[in-house]
Amino acid sequence: MINGDLWPDNKGVHINAHGGGILAHGGQYYWFGEDKIAGVEGRLAWHGVHAYSSSALIHWQDEGIALAVNDDPASPICRGCRIERPKVIFNKATGRFVMWFHSTNDKHTLARSGVAVAEHVLGPYRLVHARRPDAGRWPLNATEADRDPATAGVAAAVGESAFGNGEWDFNTRHNILGRDFANGQMARDMNLFVDDDGAAYHIHASEHNGTLHIARLTDDYLDHAEYVRAFPNRWMEAPAMFKRDGRYYLLMSGCTGWAPNAARGAVAEHPFGPWREIGNPCRGVNPANGLGAELTYGSQSTFVLRLPDDRYLAMFDLWQPKDFIDSRYLWLPVVFTSEGYEIHWTPEVVIGLQRRG
């Protein structure tokens, strides 16, 4: 695959699975992502979550829409809503496939987690719920200051619309975690990670994107069991967690909307941390646009794929906000170091393997 080029599926159409991730199951790979349309309205969900299948990660078969929008204005997945960063994992205990995604409206104000399930990997997936998680539950590492009802009340009185990505200092001065304790925490950009022991984790931007939350899921993968705050007031988006040789890694971006920024990396000995930042892991320059590590080659992270031969590929979206359907993909190799990892620019990724089992 040539990074940044059109990537045709079996029908000769550019793969339409943005902000997505890959599930390896039953000897196949399945790529789930946001189905986009042309123009700026492509930021909204007009069809749903698109699915593709492949045996070797290069040639992809269009499998259609796995989670479809509907025309019920009261539904969280009504046509014209936003269904972002969908990821699918398999629950061995229940035998069901579970999809999580960022669920919000066209105004981008709801900040909910959507959960859907299916008996078959390609669906159809049916919505279980879309809500803000962790209502009435404090993170395991909550402080006394977080639990202070007075500061929580001040934040509530200000009103949610007063907070935003452009008001970082203002946000930091308020107890947003405490404000949202009763009704649930915000959940935006997200990813899923399944550990070797079967425990699954939901990693998501919360508190108006100011702080990352990492939650262990319940045994059925449909809800949170417990969670922690990570990187408080560091403004992380687009998280992707992966593991190698007993160590856990995160790849993230800053918060600049559709505009690219410098990637961020972190390492820990447990999914709940403590996490140690290792700076920008990217190296090299994308010659197609002249952008290097300082702007992540013009892209944003979405997933890190582990291959059977102990290779890891970091997946990125080259967003085209004026014409979303033309957004492209970068798949770049991850190189592990004593301090963490690096991601090196390469013009072409050669995969050439068949997954078994």
QUIPEKA-V300005 format. One record per pair of residues at least 12 apart in sequence whose ideal C-beta (glycine too) atoms are under 10 Angstrom apart, sorted by the first residue. I is the first residue (numbers start at 1). J is the second residue. Records with the same first field share a line. If there is no record, write none. Layout:
# QUIPEKA-V300005
I = J ; J
This chain:
# QUIPEKA-V300005
1 = 15 ; 57 ; 58 ; 59 ; 60 ; 329 ; 330 ; 331 ; 348 ; 349 ; 350 ; 351
2 = 288 ; 328 ; 347 ; 348 ; 349
3 = 286 ; 288 ; 297 ; 299 ; 316 ; 318 ; 328 ; 329 ; 330 ; 331 ; 332 ; 345 ; 346 ; 347 ; 348 ; 349
4 = 286 ; 287 ; 288 ; 289 ; 297 ; 298 ; 299 ; 316 ; 318 ; 328 ; 329 ; 330 ; 347
5 = 288 ; 328 ; 329 ; 347 ; 348
6 = 326 ; 328 ; 329
7 = 58 ; 60 ; 328 ; 329 ; 331
8 = 59 ; 60
9 = 31 ; 50 ; 52 ; 53 ; 54 ; 59 ; 60 ; 61 ; 62 ; 63
10 = 52 ; 53 ; 54 ; 59 ; 60 ; 61 ; 62 ; 63
11 = 60 ; 61 ; 62
13 = 62 ; 325
14 = 36 ; 325 ; 326 ; 327 ; 328 ; 329
15 = 31 ; 33 ; 50 ; 52 ; 60 ; 62 ; 328 ; 329
16 = 33 ; 34 ; 35 ; 36 ; 37 ; 42 ; 47 ; 50 ; 52 ; 62 ; 324 ; 325 ; 327
17 = 30 ; 31 ; 32 ; 33 ; 34 ; 35 ; 36 ; 49 ; 50 ; 51 ; 52 ; 60 ; 62 ; 66 ; 86 ; 302 ; 317 ; 329
18 = 33 ; 34 ; 35 ; 36 ; 42 ; 50 ; 84 ; 85 ; 86 ; 302 ; 317 ; 318 ; 319 ; 320 ; 324 ; 325 ; 327 ; 328 ; 329
19 = 32 ; 33 ; 34 ; 36 ; 49 ; 83 ; 84 ; 85 ; 86 ; 87 ; 101 ; 102 ; 189 ; 190 ; 191 ; 238 ; 300 ; 301 ; 302 ; 303 ; 315 ; 317 ; 319 ; 327
20 = 32 ; 33 ; 34 ; 35 ; 49 ; 50 ; 51 ; 52 ; 85 ; 86 ; 87 ; 88 ; 302 ; 303 ; 315 ; 317 ; 329
21 = 33 ; 85 ; 86 ; 87 ; 88 ; 89 ; 99 ; 191 ; 192 ; 240 ; 302 ; 303 ; 304 ; 305 ; 315
22 = 52 ; 54 ; 57 ; 87 ; 88 ; 302 ; 303 ; 304 ; 305 ; 306 ; 313 ; 315
23 = 51 ; 53 ; 87 ; 88 ; 89 ; 90 ; 97 ; 99 ; 121 ; 192 ; 194 ; 305
24 = 57 ; 90 ; 305 ; 306 ; 307 ; 308 ; 355 ; 357
25 = 53 ; 88 ; 89 ; 90 ; 97 ; 121 ; 355 ; 357
26 = 90 ; 121 ; 355 ; 357
27 = 55 ; 354 ; 355 ; 356 ; 357
28 = 53 ; 54 ; 55 ; 56 ; 61 ; 121 ; 122 ; 354 ; 355
29 = 52 ; 53 ; 54 ; 55 ; 56 ; 57 ; 60 ; 305 ; 307 ; 351 ; 355
30 = 51 ; 52 ; 53 ; 54 ; 60 ; 63 ; 66 ; 88 ; 90 ; 97 ; 121 ; 122
31 = 50 ; 51 ; 52 ; 53 ; 54 ; 57 ; 60 ; 63 ; 88 ; 303 ; 305 ; 315 ; 329
32 = 49 ; 50 ; 51 ; 52 ; 63 ; 66 ; 67 ; 85 ; 86 ; 87 ; 88 ; 97 ; 99 ; 101 ; 121 ; 122 ; 123 ; 125 ; 303
33 = 49 ; 50 ; 51 ; 52 ; 66 ; 84 ; 85 ; 86 ; 87 ; 302 ; 303 ; 315 ; 317 ; 329
34 = 47 ; 48 ; 49 ; 50 ; 82 ; 83 ; 84 ; 85 ; 86 ; 101 ; 102 ; 302 ; 317 ; 324 ; 327
35 = 47 ; 48 ; 49 ; 50 ; 51 ; 64 ; 65 ; 66 ; 67 ; 68 ; 69 ; 83 ; 86 ; 324 ; 325
36 = 50 ; 319 ; 320 ; 323 ; 324 ; 325 ; 326 ; 327
37 = 323 ; 324 ; 325
38 = 320 ; 322 ; 323 ; 324 ; 325 ; 326
39 = 321 ; 322 ; 323 ; 324 ; 325 ; 326
40 = 258 ; 320 ; 321 ; 322 ; 323 ; 324
41 = 80 ; 106 ; 324
42 = 320 ; 321 ; 322 ; 323 ; 324 ; 325 ; 326 ; 327
43 = 82 ; 84 ; 106 ; 108 ; 258 ; 319 ; 321 ; 324
44 = 69 ; 79 ; 80 ; 81 ; 82 ; 83 ; 105 ; 106 ; 108 ; 324
45 = 67 ; 68 ; 69 ; 77 ; 78 ; 79 ; 80 ; 81 ; 82 ; 83 ; 84 ; 86 ; 101 ; 103 ; 104 ; 106
46 = 69 ; 79 ; 80 ; 81 ; 83
47 = 64 ; 65 ; 67 ; 68 ; 69 ; 79 ; 83
48 = 64 ; 65 ; 66 ; 67 ; 68 ; 69 ; 70 ; 77 ; 79 ; 81 ; 83 ; 86 ; 116 ; 123 ; 124 ; 125
49 = 65 ; 66 ; 67 ; 68 ; 69 ; 77 ; 83 ; 84 ; 86 ; 87 ; 88 ; 99 ; 101 ; 114 ; 116 ; 123 ; 125
50 = 62 ; 63 ; 64 ; 65 ; 66 ; 67 ; 86
51 = 63 ; 64 ; 65 ; 66 ; 67 ; 86 ; 88 ; 121 ; 122 ; 123 ; 125
52 = 64 ; 66 ; 122
53 = 121 ; 122
54 = 351 ; 355
55 = 353 ; 354 ; 355 ; 356
56 = 351 ; 352 ; 353 ; 354 ; 355
57 = 305 ; 307 ; 313 ; 331 ; 349 ; 351 ; 352 ; 353 ; 354 ; 355
58 = 349 ; 350 ; 351 ; 352 ; 353
63 = 121 ; 122 ; 123
64 = 122 ; 123 ; 124
65 = 122 ; 123 ; 124 ; 125
66 = 86 ; 88 ; 97 ; 99 ; 116 ; 118 ; 120 ; 121 ; 122 ; 123 ; 124 ; 125
67 = 83 ; 86 ; 88 ; 99 ; 101 ; 114 ; 116 ; 117 ; 118 ; 123 ; 124 ; 125 ; 126 ; 127
68 = 123 ; 124 ; 125 ; 126
69 = 81 ; 83
70 = 127
75 = 127 ; 130
76 = 103 ; 104 ; 105 ; 110 ; 112 ; 114 ; 127 ; 129 ; 130 ; 131
77 = 101 ; 103 ; 114 ; 116 ; 125 ; 127 ; 130
78 = 105 ; 106
80 = 105 ; 106
81 = 103 ; 104 ; 105 ; 106 ; 110 ; 114 ; 130
82 = 101 ; 102 ; 103 ; 104 ; 105 ; 106 ; 107 ; 108 ; 110 ; 114
83 = 99 ; 101 ; 102 ; 103 ; 104 ; 114 ; 116 ; 130
84 = 101 ; 102 ; 103 ; 104 ; 108 ; 114 ; 188 ; 189 ; 190
85 = 100 ; 101 ; 102 ; 188 ; 189 ; 190 ; 191 ; 192 ; 204 ; 205 ; 237 ; 238 ; 239 ; 240 ; 302 ; 303 ; 317
86 = 99 ; 100 ; 101 ; 102 ; 103 ; 114 ; 116 ; 125 ; 190 ; 192
87 = 99 ; 100 ; 101 ; 190 ; 191 ; 192 ; 193 ; 202 ; 203 ; 240 ; 302 ; 303
88 = 100 ; 101 ; 116 ; 117 ; 118 ; 121 ; 122 ; 123 ; 125 ; 192
89 = 192 ; 193 ; 194 ; 200 ; 201 ; 202 ; 217 ; 221
90 = 121 ; 194 ; 200 ; 221
91 = 117 ; 194 ; 198 ; 200 ; 217 ; 219 ; 220 ; 221 ; 222
92 = 194 ; 198
93 = 198 ; 219 ; 220 ; 221
94 = 117 ; 119 ; 219 ; 220 ; 221 ; 222
95 = 119
96 = 117 ; 118 ; 119 ; 120 ; 125 ; 220 ; 221 ; 222
97 = 116 ; 117 ; 118 ; 119 ; 120 ; 121 ; 122 ; 123 ; 125 ; 221
98 = 115 ; 116 ; 117 ; 118 ; 125 ; 128 ; 192 ; 200 ; 217 ; 220 ; 221 ; 222
99 = 114 ; 115 ; 116 ; 117 ; 118 ; 123 ; 125 ; 126 ; 127 ; 128 ; 192 ; 221
100 = 113 ; 114 ; 115 ; 116 ; 128 ; 187 ; 190 ; 191 ; 192 ; 200 ; 202 ; 204 ; 217 ; 221 ; 222
101 = 113 ; 114 ; 115 ; 116 ; 125 ; 130 ; 187 ; 190 ; 192
102 = 114 ; 130 ; 187 ; 188 ; 189 ; 190 ; 204 ; 205
103 = 115 ; 116 ; 127 ; 129 ; 130 ; 131 ; 132 ; 187 ; 188
104 = 130 ; 186 ; 187 ; 188
108 = 188
109 = 160 ; 161
110 = 130 ; 131 ; 132 ; 186 ; 187 ; 188
111 = 132 ; 160 ; 180 ; 184 ; 185 ; 186 ; 187 ; 188 ; 204 ; 205 ; 206 ; 207 ; 208 ; 209
112 = 129 ; 130 ; 131 ; 132 ; 133 ; 184 ; 186 ; 187 ; 188
113 = 129 ; 130 ; 131 ; 132 ; 133 ; 134 ; 184 ; 185 ; 186 ; 187 ; 188 ; 190 ; 202 ; 204 ; 215 ; 223 ; 224
114 = 127 ; 128 ; 129 ; 130 ; 131 ; 187 ; 190
115 = 127 ; 128 ; 129 ; 130 ; 131 ; 133 ; 202 ; 217 ; 221 ; 222 ; 223
116 = 128 ; 129 ; 130 ; 222
117 = 220 ; 221 ; 222
128 = 220 ; 222 ; 223
129 = 222 ; 223
130 = 187
131 = 183 ; 184 ; 187 ; 223
132 = 180 ; 183 ; 184 ; 185 ; 186 ; 187 ; 206
133 = 184 ; 185 ; 186 ; 187 ; 202 ; 204 ; 206 ; 213 ; 215 ; 223 ; 224 ; 227
134 = 177 ; 180 ; 181 ; 183 ; 184 ; 185 ; 187 ; 206 ; 213 ; 215 ; 223 ; 224 ; 226 ; 227
135 = 180 ; 181 ; 182 ; 183 ; 184 ; 185 ; 224
136 = 181 ; 182 ; 183 ; 184
137 = 181 ; 184 ; 185 ; 215 ; 224 ; 225 ; 226 ; 227
138 = 177 ; 178 ; 181 ; 226 ; 227 ; 229
139 = 177 ; 185 ; 206 ; 211 ; 213 ; 214 ; 215 ; 226 ; 227 ; 228 ; 229 ; 230 ; 272
140 = 214 ; 216 ; 226 ; 227 ; 228 ; 229 ; 272
141 = 227 ; 228 ; 229 ; 230 ; 232 ; 272 ; 273 ; 274
142 = 177 ; 178 ; 181 ; 227 ; 228 ; 229
143 = 177 ; 229 ; 232
145 = 175 ; 177 ; 178
146 = 175 ; 176 ; 177 ; 178 ; 181 ; 229 ; 232
147 = 175 ; 177 ; 178 ; 181
148 = 175 ; 178
149 = 175 ; 178 ; 181
150 = 175 ; 178
151 = 173 ; 174 ; 175 ; 176 ; 177 ; 178 ; 179
152 = 174 ; 175 ; 176 ; 177 ; 178 ; 179 ; 180 ; 181 ; 182
153 = 175 ; 178 ; 179
154 = 173 ; 174 ; 175 ; 178 ; 179
155 = 171 ; 173 ; 174 ; 175 ; 176 ; 177 ; 178 ; 179 ; 180 ; 207
156 = 174 ; 175 ; 176 ; 178 ; 179 ; 180 ; 182 ; 183
157 = 174 ; 179
158 = 170 ; 174 ; 176 ; 179
160 = 176 ; 179 ; 180 ; 186 ; 208
162 = 174 ; 208
163 = 176 ; 179 ; 186 ; 207 ; 208 ; 209 ; 210
164 = 208 ; 209 ; 255
165 = 208 ; 209 ; 210 ; 235 ; 237 ; 254 ; 255 ; 256 ; 257
166 = 255 ; 257
167 = 208 ; 210
168 = 208 ; 209 ; 210 ; 233 ; 235 ; 255
169 = 233
170 = 208
171 = 207 ; 208 ; 209 ; 210 ; 211 ; 233 ; 235
172 = 207 ; 210 ; 211 ; 232 ; 233 ; 235
173 = 233
174 = 207 ; 208 ; 210
175 = 207
176 = 206 ; 207 ; 208 ; 210 ; 211 ; 233
177 = 206 ; 207 ; 210 ; 211 ; 213 ; 229 ; 232
179 = 207
180 = 206 ; 207 ; 208
184 = 224
185 = 204 ; 206 ; 207 ; 211 ; 213 ; 215 ; 224 ; 227 ; 229
186 = 204 ; 205 ; 206 ; 207 ; 208 ; 209 ; 210 ; 211 ; 213
187 = 202 ; 204 ; 205 ; 206 ; 213 ; 215 ; 224
188 = 204 ; 205 ; 206 ; 207 ; 208 ; 209 ; 237 ; 238 ; 255
189 = 203 ; 204 ; 205 ; 206 ; 209 ; 212 ; 236 ; 237 ; 238 ; 239 ; 252 ; 253 ; 255 ; 300 ; 301 ; 302
190 = 202 ; 203 ; 204 ; 205 ; 206 ; 212 ; 213 ; 215 ; 237 ; 238 ; 239 ; 240
191 = 203 ; 204 ; 238 ; 239 ; 240 ; 241 ; 242 ; 250 ; 251 ; 252 ; 301 ; 302 ; 303 ; 304
192 = 204 ; 217 ; 221 ; 240 ; 241 ; 303
193 = 214 ; 217 ; 239 ; 240 ; 241 ; 242 ; 243 ; 248 ; 250 ; 271 ; 304
194 = 217 ; 221 ; 241 ; 243
195 = 216 ; 241 ; 243 ; 248 ; 270 ; 271
196 = 243 ; 246
198 = 219 ; 221
199 = 216 ; 217 ; 219 ; 221 ; 225 ; 271
200 = 215 ; 216 ; 217 ; 218 ; 219 ; 220 ; 221 ; 225 ; 271
201 = 214 ; 215 ; 216 ; 217 ; 224 ; 227 ; 241 ; 248 ; 271 ; 272
202 = 214 ; 215 ; 216 ; 217 ; 221 ; 223 ; 224 ; 227 ; 239 ; 241
203 = 215 ; 227 ; 230 ; 236 ; 239 ; 240 ; 241 ; 250 ; 252 ; 271
204 = 227 ; 236 ; 237 ; 239
205 = 231 ; 235 ; 236 ; 237 ; 238 ; 239 ; 252 ; 255
206 = 227 ; 229 ; 230 ; 236
207 = 229 ; 232 ; 233 ; 235
208 = 235 ; 255
209 = 234 ; 235 ; 236 ; 237 ; 254 ; 255
210 = 229 ; 231 ; 232 ; 233 ; 234 ; 235 ; 236 ; 255
211 = 229 ; 230 ; 231 ; 232 ; 233 ; 234 ; 235 ; 236
212 = 228 ; 229 ; 230 ; 231 ; 232 ; 234 ; 235 ; 236 ; 237 ; 239 ; 250 ; 252 ; 266 ; 273 ; 275
213 = 227 ; 228 ; 229 ; 230 ; 231 ; 239
214 = 226 ; 227 ; 228 ; 229 ; 230 ; 231 ; 239 ; 241 ; 248 ; 250 ; 268 ; 270 ; 271 ; 272 ; 273 ; 275
215 = 227 ; 228 ; 271 ; 272
216 = 228 ; 271 ; 272
226 = 272
227 = 272
228 = 270 ; 271 ; 272 ; 273 ; 274 ; 275
229 = 272 ; 273
230 = 250 ; 252 ; 266 ; 268 ; 271 ; 272 ; 273 ; 274 ; 275
231 = 250 ; 252 ; 264 ; 266 ; 273 ; 275 ; 277
234 = 252 ; 254 ; 255 ; 264 ; 266 ; 275 ; 277
235 = 252 ; 253 ; 254 ; 255 ; 256 ; 261 ; 264
236 = 250 ; 252 ; 253 ; 254 ; 255 ; 264 ; 266 ; 277
237 = 252 ; 253 ; 254 ; 255 ; 256 ; 257 ; 261 ; 264 ; 300 ; 301
238 = 251 ; 252 ; 253 ; 254 ; 255 ; 261 ; 263 ; 264 ; 296 ; 299 ; 300 ; 301 ; 302 ; 303 ; 316 ; 317
239 = 251 ; 252 ; 253 ; 264 ; 266 ; 301 ; 302 ; 303
240 = 252 ; 253 ; 301 ; 302 ; 303 ; 304 ; 305 ; 314 ; 315 ; 316
241 = 266 ; 268 ; 271 ; 303 ; 304
242 = 303 ; 304 ; 305 ; 306 ; 312 ; 314 ; 334 ; 341
243 = 268 ; 271 ; 304 ; 306 ; 312
244 = 304 ; 306 ; 310 ; 312 ; 334 ; 336 ; 341
245 = 310 ; 336
246 = 269 ; 270
247 = 267 ; 268 ; 269 ; 270 ; 336 ; 340 ; 341
248 = 266 ; 267 ; 268 ; 269 ; 270 ; 271 ; 272 ; 273 ; 275
249 = 265 ; 266 ; 267 ; 268 ; 275 ; 278 ; 281 ; 304 ; 312 ; 334 ; 336 ; 340 ; 341
250 = 264 ; 265 ; 266 ; 267 ; 268 ; 271 ; 273 ; 275 ; 277 ; 278 ; 301 ; 304 ; 340
251 = 263 ; 264 ; 265 ; 266 ; 281 ; 282 ; 296 ; 301 ; 302 ; 303 ; 304 ; 314 ; 315 ; 316 ; 334 ; 341 ; 343
252 = 264 ; 265 ; 266 ; 277 ; 300 ; 301
253 = 296 ; 299 ; 300 ; 301 ; 302 ; 316
254 = 296 ; 300
256 = 295 ; 300
257 = 300 ; 319 ; 321
258 = 300 ; 317 ; 319 ; 320 ; 321 ; 322 ; 324 ; 327
259 = 295 ; 298 ; 300 ; 319 ; 321
260 = 289 ; 291 ; 294 ; 295 ; 296 ; 297 ; 298 ; 299 ; 300 ; 316 ; 317 ; 318 ; 319
261 = 280 ; 294 ; 295 ; 296 ; 300
262 = 279 ; 280 ; 281 ; 282 ; 292 ; 293 ; 294 ; 295 ; 296
263 = 279 ; 280 ; 281 ; 282 ; 293 ; 294 ; 295 ; 296 ; 297 ; 299 ; 300 ; 301 ; 314 ; 316 ; 343
264 = 277 ; 278 ; 279 ; 280 ; 281 ; 282 ; 296 ; 301
265 = 277 ; 278 ; 279 ; 280 ; 281 ; 282 ; 301 ; 334 ; 339 ; 340 ; 341 ; 342 ; 343
266 = 278 ; 279 ; 281 ; 340
267 = 336 ; 337 ; 339 ; 340 ; 341
276 = 339 ; 340
277 = 340
278 = 337 ; 339 ; 340 ; 341 ; 342
279 = 293 ; 339 ; 340
280 = 293 ; 294 ; 296 ; 342 ; 343
281 = 293 ; 296 ; 301 ; 314 ; 334 ; 335 ; 337 ; 339 ; 340 ; 341 ; 342 ; 343 ; 344
282 = 294 ; 295 ; 296 ; 297 ; 299 ; 301 ; 314 ; 316 ; 332 ; 342 ; 343 ; 344 ; 345
283 = 332 ; 335 ; 342 ; 343 ; 344 ; 345
284 = 297 ; 332 ; 342 ; 343 ; 344 ; 345 ; 346 ; 347
285 = 297 ; 345
286 = 298 ; 299 ; 318 ; 330 ; 332 ; 345 ; 347
287 = 345 ; 347
288 = 318 ; 328 ; 347
289 = 318
291 = 318 ; 345
292 = 345
293 = 342 ; 343 ; 344 ; 345
296 = 314 ; 316 ; 318 ; 330 ; 332 ; 343
297 = 316 ; 318 ; 330 ; 332 ; 343 ; 345
298 = 316 ; 317 ; 318 ; 319 ; 328 ; 330
299 = 314 ; 315 ; 316 ; 317 ; 318 ; 319 ; 327 ; 328 ; 329 ; 330 ; 332
300 = 316 ; 317 ; 318 ; 319 ; 330
301 = 314 ; 315 ; 316 ; 317 ; 330 ; 332 ; 343
302 = 314 ; 315 ; 316 ; 317 ; 329 ; 330
303 = 315 ; 316 ; 317 ; 331
304 = 332 ; 334 ; 341 ; 343
305 = 331 ; 334 ; 351
306 = 334
307 = 351 ; 353 ; 355
308 = 353 ; 354 ; 355 ; 356 ; 357
309 = 351 ; 353
310 = 336
311 = 333 ; 334 ; 335 ; 349 ; 351 ; 353
312 = 332 ; 333 ; 334 ; 335 ; 336 ; 341 ; 343
313 = 330 ; 331 ; 332 ; 333 ; 334 ; 343 ; 349 ; 351
314 = 330 ; 331 ; 332 ; 333 ; 334 ; 341 ; 343 ; 344
315 = 329 ; 330 ; 331 ; 332 ; 349
316 = 328 ; 329 ; 330 ; 331 ; 332 ; 343
317 = 329 ; 330
318 = 330
329 = 349
330 = 343 ; 345 ; 346 ; 349
331 = 346 ; 348 ; 349 ; 351
332 = 344 ; 345 ; 346 ; 349
333 = 345 ; 346 ; 349 ; 350
